Amino acid sequence: MTTTTNSSLVIGPDDYISNREATLLGLQHVLAMDVYVPPIILAGAMMMGSADATGLLQSTFLAAGIGTLIQTLWMMKMPVSQGPSFVPLGAAAGIVAAIGGLAHGGMATLIGALLIGALALMILGATGIFQKIINRLVPAVVGGTIITCVGLSLIPSALNDNVFLASGNVYTNMLLASVTAATMLVCVALSIRFPRVQKLFKTSSIVIALLVGTVVSNFLGIFDWQSVVQAPWVGLPSRTVLHWGIHFDGAAILTMLVIYAILTTETTGTWFAMGAVTNHEITPRQWNRGIIGEGLSCLVAALTGTTPVTGYSTNAGIISITGVASKRVFVAASIWFIVLGFFTKLSALLAAIPAAVIGGFFAIITVTIMLNGLNVIRRTETGESDLYIIGIPIVLTMAMILLPTKIVHQAPQMVQYLLGSPIAVAAFTAIILNLLMPSRPKAWA
């Protein structure tokens, strides 16, 4: 894999970094990704008991760790991390409910559908079809637009889900988010003003901000130590395919194939974003191997008893802020995930960090992703038709974010899945507009 120099990077993808630094910075990625949230939401939607919910959380951590190793070291060979998407949650809960719940084989049916979808992704990459699709349909202007919409679509989640609508007093949440964000900005500013301490403050800015935010939340009495104390120290993942079993259902499989198509579109945007922040043009071989790795990651997730783990866009923003793109950091992050899959008390400790603390720096991360997309567009020669290829997906992203929940729930089930993914809507729109408008001579991949 060839890379080019990016002045914003302190440490490049293939640069050496010590094990101690990689361990700390890997934890930084794990903390920023908020991976425990989707399984907690899904456990509630499926009305799982505490044992099943804990098993789902452990399986998600384990799948994220193994998937990250697959992509970073073996398949795509880029600094990318896998994590659970929010997109499949509604469909997963719907499939389980349609079968009659967990007690009537609902989880077995879900796992069967997830396995077929994962195999479909692997075939898509192994045949070389995926790269040809990207090369034909996603030139630079479309790729930059997708990156922009990825960041834009995450901003409401960072602010609403983690700050304004999170549990607790909204003013306290705003205070925590402000303290965390301000701490991170101070660290970045110090690294710019004093280059000699850049490695300390820039690369560790998120960890420092998290520590400060957590300490403040503890002083305010809102850090939940009780959940940490009650959690067991170690526990083996017990809710895998060996517990639930496998059952194949045509309707469930069709539903999940649609979900996988949406997830693939989102992952494409994530890879574009990562390529932009590392100044690396993804090769045709990487596209195909990446989608095979995506399929393998989702296969591992299904076998461990959880929903698909796919490319996480948050990490691109973290690299943009910290300047560290080392693959060794992502290997360390994967090891942290695997440890969390077995070390239950540590999982509980991370889950106890107030959402507002996460939201404080997550909001800044999302903006950096959006700006990286705009930088890709800025470096591309654009004509009149490109204004619509760029602008309309951005408008639709905002429309999907602001769309009243009542309208979404009244739509057909398949449409609901699409409406739940602003990134997919934006990507499909940008691709279609690019085909309808005068074509560009050169593709981005």
C-alpha positions in Angstrom: 0.0 0.0 0.0 1.4 3.3 -1.0 0.7 6.5 0.9 1.5 10.1 0.5 2.7 12.6 3.0 0.0 14.6 4.8 1.4 17.5 6.8 -1.5 17.3 9.3 -0.4 13.8 10.4 2.1 13.4 13.3 2.3 9.7 12.8 1.5 8.0 9.4 -0.3 4.6 8.9 2.9 2.6 8.6 5.1 4.7 11.0 6.4 3.0 14.2 4.8 3.7 17.5 5.7 2.1 20.9 3.5 -0.5 22.4 2.7 1.8 25.4 1.7 4.7 23.2 -0.3 2.4 20.9 -2.2 1.0 23.9 -3.1 4.4 25.2 -4.1 5.8 21.8 -6.0 2.6 21.0 -8.1 3.1 24.2 -8.7 6.7 23.0 -10.4 5.3 19.9 -12.4 2.8 21.9 -13.7 5.5 24.2 -14.6 7.8 21.4 -16.5 5.2 19.4 -19.3 4.6 22.0 -19.6 1.0 20.8 -21.7 -0.1 23.8 -24.7 2.1 22.8 -26.3 0.1 19.9 -26.3 -3.3 21.8 -27.9 -1.6 24.8 -30.6 -0.1 22.6 -31.2 -3.4 20.8 -31.4 -5.3 24.1 -34.1 -3.0 25.3 -36.0 -3.3 22.0 -35.9 -7.1 22.2 -36.9 -7.0 25.9 -33.8 -9.0 26.9 -33.1 -10.0 30.4 -29.9 -8.9 32.1 -28.0 -12.1 31.2 -29.0 -11.8 27.5 -28.2 -8.1 27.4 -24.8 -8.7 29.0 -24.1 -11.4 26.5 -25.1 -9.2 23.6 -22.7 -6.4 24.8 -19.8 -8.9 25.2 -20.4 -10.3 21.7 -20.4 -6.9 20.2 -17.1 -6.0 21.8 -15.6 -9.3 20.7 -16.8 -9.0 17.1 -15.6 -5.4 16.9 -12.1 -6.4 18.0 -11.8 -9.4 15.7 -13.3 -7.4 12.8 -10.8 -4.5 13.3 -7.9 -7.0 13.2 -9.2 -8.5 10.0 -9.5 -5.2 8.2 -6.3 -3.5 9.6 -3.9 -6.3 9.3 -5.2 -8.7 6.7 -7.9 -7.4 4.3 -8.0 -3.7 3.7 -4.7 -3.0 5.4 -5.7 0.6 6.4 -6.2 2.1 9.8 -9.9 1.3 10.0 -12.0 0.1 13.0 -15.2 -2.0 13.0 -18.2 -1.3 15.2 -22.0 -1.8 15.5 -24.1 0.4 13.3 -27.4 1.8 14.4 -29.0 1.0 11.0 -29.9 -2.7 11.5 -31.3 -2.2 15.0 -35.0 -1.7 13.9 -34.8 -4.5 11.4 -33.2 -6.9 13.9 -35.8 -6.2 16.6 -38.5 -6.5 13.9 -37.3 -9.9 12.8 -37.1 -11.3 16.3 -40.6 -9.9 17.1 -42.1 -11.3 13.9 -41.0 -14.8 14.8 -42.5 -14.6 18.3 -39.6 -13.2 20.3 -36.4 -14.7 21.8 -38.3 -17.7 23.3 -39.6 -18.8 19.9 -36.3 -18.8 17.9 -36.3 -15.1 16.9 -32.6 -14.7 17.5 -31.8 -17.9 15.5 -33.8 -16.5 12.6 -31.9 -13.2 12.9 -28.5 -14.9 12.9 -29.5 -17.0 9.9 -30.3 -13.8 7.9 -27.1 -12.1 9.1 -25.0 -15.0 7.9 -26.5 -15.0 4.4 -25.9 -11.2 4.2 -22.3 -11.5 5.3 -21.6 -14.2 2.7 -23.2 -12.0 0.0 -20.7 -9.2 0.9 -17.7 -11.6 0.7 -18.9 -12.8 -2.8 -19.3 -9.2 -3.9 -15.6 -8.6 -3.1 -14.2 -11.9 -4.2 -15.7 -11.5 -7.7 -14.2 -8.0 -8.1 -17.7 -6.5 -8.7 -17.5 -4.1 -5.8 -14.5 -2.2 -7.1 -16.0 -1.9 -10.5 -19.1 -0.4 -9.0 -17.1 2.1 -7.0 -14.9 3.0 -10.0 -18.0 3.6 -12.2 -20.3 5.3 -9.8 -18.2 7.2 -7.3 -15.9 9.9 -8.7 -14.2 12.4 -6.5 -17.1 14.9 -6.3 -19.4 12.1 -5.2 -16.9 10.7 -2.7 -16.3 14.1 -1.2 -20.1 14.7 -1.0 -20.6 11.3 0.8 -17.8 12.2 3.3 -19.4 15.6 4.0 -22.8 14.0 4.6 -21.3 11.3 6.9 -20.0 14.1 9.2 -23.2 16.2 8.9 -25.5 13.2 9.7 -23.5 12.5 12.9 -23.8 16.0 14.4 -27.4 15.7 15.7 -26.5 12.4 17.3 -23.5 14.0 19.0 -25.6 16.8 20.4 -29.1 15.4 20.9 -28.5 11.8 21.9 -25.5 12.6 24.0 -26.3 16.1 25.4 -29.7 17.7 25.0 -31.9 14.5 25.1 -29.6 12.3 27.2 -30.7 11.3 30.7 -30.0 13.7 33.5 -30.3 17.5 33.8 -29.9 19.2 30.5 -27.9 22.1 32.0 -25.6 19.7 33.7 -25.2 17.8 30.4 -24.3 21.0 28.6 -21.8 21.9 31.3 -20.1 18.5 31.0 -20.1 18.6 27.2 -18.6 22.2 27.3 -15.9 21.2 29.8 -14.9 18.2 27.7 -14.9 20.1 24.4 -13.0 23.0 25.9 -10.3 20.7 27.4 -9.8 19.0 24.0 -9.5 22.4 22.3 -7.0 23.6 24.9 -4.9 20.5 24.2 -5.0 21.0 20.5 -4.2 24.7 20.9 -1.2 23.9 23.1 0.1 21.4 20.6 -0.1 24.1 17.8 1.4 26.9 19.9 4.2 24.8 21.4 5.4 22.2 18.8 7.7 20.6 21.4 4.7 19.2 23.3 2.7 18.4 20.2 3.1 14.6 20.7 1.7 14.8 24.2 -1.2 17.2 23.8 -2.4 16.5 20.3 -2.2 12.8 20.2 -3.7 12.4 23.6 -6.2 15.3 23.4 -9.3 13.0 23.5 -8.1 10.9 26.4 -7.2 14.0 28.4 -10.6 15.5 27.7 -12.4 12.3 28.7 -10.5 12.2 32.0 -11.3 15.8 32.8 -15.0 15.3 31.9 -15.2 12.1 33.9 -13.6 13.7 37.0 -16.0 16.7 36.8 -19.0 14.3 36.4 -17.8 12.5 39.5 -17.6 15.7 41.5 -21.1 16.5 40.3 -22.3 13.2 41.6 -23.6 11.8 38.3 -20.9 9.1 37.6 -22.6 5.8 38.2 -20.2 3.9 40.4 -22.8 1.5 41.5 -23.1 -0.2 38.1 -19.3 -0.7 38.1 -19.3 -2.2 41.6 -22.1 -4.6 40.8 -20.5 -5.9 37.6 -18.6 -9.2 37.8 -14.9 -9.0 37.0 -14.7 -11.6 34.2 -17.4 -13.3 32.1 -17.3 -15.5 29.0 -19.5 -14.5 26.1 -22.4 -16.9 26.6 -25.0 -15.7 24.0 -23.3 -16.9 20.8 -24.7 -18.9 17.9 -24.1 -22.0 20.1 -26.7 -20.7 22.5 -29.3 -19.3 20.0 -28.9 -21.7 17.1 -29.5 -20.9 13.4 -32.7 -20.7 11.4 -33.2 -19.5 7.8 -36.3 -17.5 6.9 -36.8 -16.0 3.4 -38.5 -12.8 4.5 -35.8 -12.2 7.2 -33.0 -12.9 4.7 -34.5 -10.4 2.2 -34.8 -7.8 4.8 -31.2 -8.2 5.9 -29.9 -8.1 2.3 -31.5 -4.6 2.0 -29.9 -3.6 5.3 -26.5 -4.9 4.2 -26.8 -2.8 1.0 -27.4 0.3 3.1 -24.5 -0.6 5.4 -22.2 -1.1 2.4 -23.0 2.4 1.3 -22.3 3.8 4.7 -19.0 1.9 4.9 -18.0 3.3 1.5 -18.4 6.8 2.9 -16.3 5.8 6.0 -13.5 4.5 3.8 -13.5 7.6 1.7 -13.3 9.7 4.9 -10.4 7.6 6.1 -8.6 7.9 2.8 -9.1 11.7 2.9 -7.6 12.2 6.4 -4.7 9.9 5.7 -4.2 11.4 2.1 -4.4 7.9 0.7 -6.1 6.9 -2.6 -7.7 3.5 -2.0 -6.6 1.0 -4.7 -9.0 -1.3 -6.6 -7.5 -4.3 -4.7 -8.2 -2.6 -1.4 -11.8 -1.9 -2.3 -12.4 -5.6 -3.1 -10.5 -6.9 -0.1 -12.1 -4.3 2.1 -15.6 -5.6 1.3 -14.5 -9.1 1.8 -13.2 -8.0 5.2 -16.5 -6.3 5.9 -18.3 -9.6 5.1 -15.9 -11.5 7.4 -16.4 -9.0 10.2 -20.2 -9.4 9.8 -19.8 -13.1 9.7 -17.9 -13.1 13.0 -20.6 -10.8 14.5 -23.4 -13.2 13.5 -21.6 -16.2 14.9 -20.9 -14.4 18.2 -24.6 -13.5 18.4 -24.7 -9.8 17.6 -25.6 -7.4 14.7 -23.2 -6.4 11.9 -20.0 -4.6 12.8 -19.0 -2.3 10.0 -16.5 0.5 9.3 -16.8 3.3 11.9 -16.6 6.8 10.6 -15.8 8.3 14.0 -12.2 7.1 13.8 -11.5 9.3 10.7 -12.3 12.4 12.8 -10.1 11.2 15.7 -7.2 10.9 13.3 -7.9 14.3 11.9 -7.7 15.8 15.5 -4.9 13.8 16.9 -2.7 13.4 13.8 -2.1 9.7 14.6 -3.0 7.3 11.8 -0.7 4.4 12.9 -2.2 0.9 12.2 -0.5 -0.2 15.4 -3.0 2.0 17.3 -5.9 0.3 15.6 -4.5 -3.1 16.4 -4.3 -2.0 20.1 -7.9 -0.8 19.8 -8.9 -4.2 18.6 -7.2 -5.8 21.6 -9.0 -3.5 23.9 -12.3 -4.6 22.3 -11.5 -8.2 22.8 -10.5 -7.6 26.4 -13.8 -5.8 27.0 -15.5 -8.9 25.6 -14.3 -10.9 28.6 -13.5 -8.2 31.2 -17.1 -7.3 32.3 -16.2 -4.8 35.0 -14.1 -2.7 32.6 -17.0 -2.7 30.2 -19.2 -1.4 32.9 -16.7 1.3 33.8 -16.6 2.6 30.2 -20.4 2.4 30.0 -20.7 4.5 33.2 -19.1 7.5 31.5 -21.9 10.1 31.2 -23.1 10.5 27.6 -22.6 14.3 27.8 -18.8 13.7 28.3 -18.7 11.7 25.1 -20.9 14.2 23.3 -18.5 17.1 24.1 -15.7 15.9 21.9 -17.8 13.8 19.6 -19.5 16.9 18.2 -16.1 18.3 17.2 -15.1 15.0 15.7 -18.2 15.0 13.4 -17.4 18.5 12.2 -13.8 17.5 11.2 -15.2 14.6 9.2 -17.6 17.0 7.4 -14.7 19.4 6.7 -12.5 16.7 5.3 -15.3 15.9 2.8 -15.5 19.6 1.8 -11.7 19.6 1.3 -12.0 16.7 -1.1 -14.6 18.6 -3.1 -12.4 21.8 -2.9 -9.6 20.0 -4.6 -11.8 18.8 -7.5 -12.6 21.0 -10.5 -16.4 21.5 -10.3 -18.9 22.6 -12.9 -22.5 23.8 -12.8 -23.9 20.3 -12.6 -21.7 19.4 -9.6 -23.4 22.1 -7.5 -26.5 19.9 -7.6 -24.6 16.7 -7.1 -23.1 18.2 -3.9 -26.0 20.3 -2.7 -29.0 18.1 -3.0 -27.5 15.2 -1.0 -26.6 17.7 1.8 -30.2 19.0 1.8 -31.6 15.4 1.9 -29.3 14.6 4.7 -30.7 17.4 6.8 -34.2 16.4 5.7 -33.7 12.8 6.9 -32.4 14.2 10.2 -35.3 16.6 10.7 -38.0 14.2 9.3 -40.7 13.8 12.0 -40.7 10.3 13.6 -44.5 10.0 12.9 -43.9 10.1 9.1 -41.1 7.5 9.3 -43.3 5.1 11.3 -46.1 5.4 8.7 -43.8 4.4 5.9 -43.5 0.8 4.6 -41.0 -1.2 6.7 -38.3 -1.3 3.9 -38.6 2.4 3.4 -38.2 3.0 7.2 -34.8 1.2 7.1 -33.7 3.6 4.3 -35.1 6.7 6.1 -33.1 5.7 9.2 -29.8 6.1 7.3 -29.3 9.7 6.0 -25.9 8.6 4.7 -27.4 6.0 2.5 -30.0 8.4 1.1 -27.3 11.0 0.5 -25.0 8.5 -1.2 -27.7 7.0 -3.5 -28.8 10.5 -4.4 -25.3 11.7 -5.2 -24.6 8.6 -7.3 -27.9 8.9 -9.3 -27.4 12.6 -9.9 -23.9 12.0 -11.1 -25.2 9.5 -13.6 -28.0 11.8 -14.8 -25.9 15.0 -15.0 -23.0 15.3 -17.5 -20.4 12.6 -16.5 -17.0 13.4 -15.2 -14.0 12.0 -17.1 -12.1 10.5 -14.1 -13.2 8.3 -11.2 -11.8 8.7 -7.7 -11.1 5.1 -7.1 
